[in-house]
Amino acid sequence: NMPNENAAQLSARQANFTVFHQELAQVLVDFIGRIGIEPAAPVLKQAAQYVPLVEQALRDMAVADEADRTWLTARIAYFLGEVFVQQYDGCWYVNDAPGSPLHARYVVGKFAKPAQAAMPVDPFGLAQAYVAAPVPRALATLLADMHTKLEGEPRFLLLRACGNFCVA
């Protein structure tokens, strides 16, 4: 049954959070270097400056298979999450809000800056949409849309890349 499954997933992710967060930094720096961007380490402090470079590197990248897709999606998620964490002074956390469509997912939020401070961002959902998009992919557009949702007065919040809208 679903609630218990969700609860189990939530506790597993909460227990694993420290490892997830430590790994994220190493994996992200490694990824930035692998796609040919040097120096890679400052991405952990200045992710927004890397957006045009990452966009250029990945715009036409073909995704060979499911393993490739999973690998790329995780790394794009880490990158996108860091862009929002840094820009809006937020953090990564496991969403424990009951009934949230993002329940038990790694999200970014608790932002100090934007108007919609209570709204968590789903970097993995955004990354899935980005990787699934036909080439040439537009990373900057994806980010701009999300910034608009965070800073504007959205009547509708995009919860999932599959186009489910929910009245805020």
Secondary structure, DSSP 8 states (H G I E B T S, - for coil): -HHHHHHHHHHHHHHHHHHHHHHHHHHHHHHHHHTT-SS-GGGGT-HHHHHHHHHHHHTT----SHHHHHHHHHHHHHHHHHHHHHHHT-EEEE---TT-TTTTSEEEE--SSSTTTT--B-HHHHHHHHHHS-SS--HHHHHHHHHHHHHS--SEEE-STT--EEE-
